[in-house]
Amino acid sequence: MDIAVKRLIISLFFPGLFLVLIWLLFIIDATLDLDLVFHGLYPRKWSGLQGILFSPLIHGGIRHIFANSMPLLVLGLLLFYFYQPVAFQVSAFSWIVPGLVVWLVGRSSYHVGASGLIYSLAAFLFLSGLIRKHLGLMAVSLLLVINYGTMIWGVFPIEDGVSWESHLAGMITGLVLAWVFRRKGPRGFETYGQGLGYRLGDQSDEEAASQLPWDEYEVEGERKKEPQQPPEPPASLNHSGE
C-alpha cells in the first residue's frame, strides 16, 4: 500500500472513532430516552462542570448531529494528517478550553454539542496554514474558507437556541493554539542540501522526509536528489624505497 494512503487511513482513525462514539450515544439516548442533554454544560453551576467533558459528545437532535458530523470528520482528518506531532494536544485543548470559557461566561442554559471543538479545529488549521507559509497547508486554509466560511456568523448571537458562546470560545482557542504551536509540526519549504525540502519542528531532515511522503519531490516536480558526497581521495602510498 502506498505510504500516502496508509497515512490517510491512520489519520482517519481517531476522527472516525469519535464520530462513531457520538452517534452511538445519540442512538442510545434517543432509544432509551435518557435525556443526556441534562449532562451537558451549564454555566456557573458546579453540576454543570461535567459538561466540559461530556457536552462535545451530546447532541440535541438529528439535525444537530448531522450538521456536526462532516466537519468533525474532515477537520479531524486534516489535523491528524498534517499536524500529527501536535494533533492530540490541539484536540485536548480544543475540547477543554472552550467548555471552560463557556462555563465561566456563558448564558444560563444547557450547552451541548461539538461545535466549540469544530470551531477551534477550523481556526487552528486556517491560521496555521497562513503562519507556516506552505503551499499545501495554505491550500487547506483556502479550502476551509470556501467550505466553512459561513461559520464566522456562528460567533454572533443571531440565531436562538445556538450556543454562539461555544463557537466564539472555540474560534479564539484555535487561533491561540495556532500561534502557540507555530514552531511545532510542519513548516514551510526551505532550501537545504541540493533541493527544497519540508521541515518539521524539532525533527531531523530524515524524520521529516519519512513522515511526509510527497516531500521527496521538489516544487518543480522532480524527485529530490540526495546531495552527492565528494569522492574520498585515495589513500596515500608509503614510499619507503622498497
Order of alpha helices (4+ residues) and beta strands (2+ residues): alpha-alpha-alpha-alpha-alpha-alpha-alpha-beta-beta-alpha
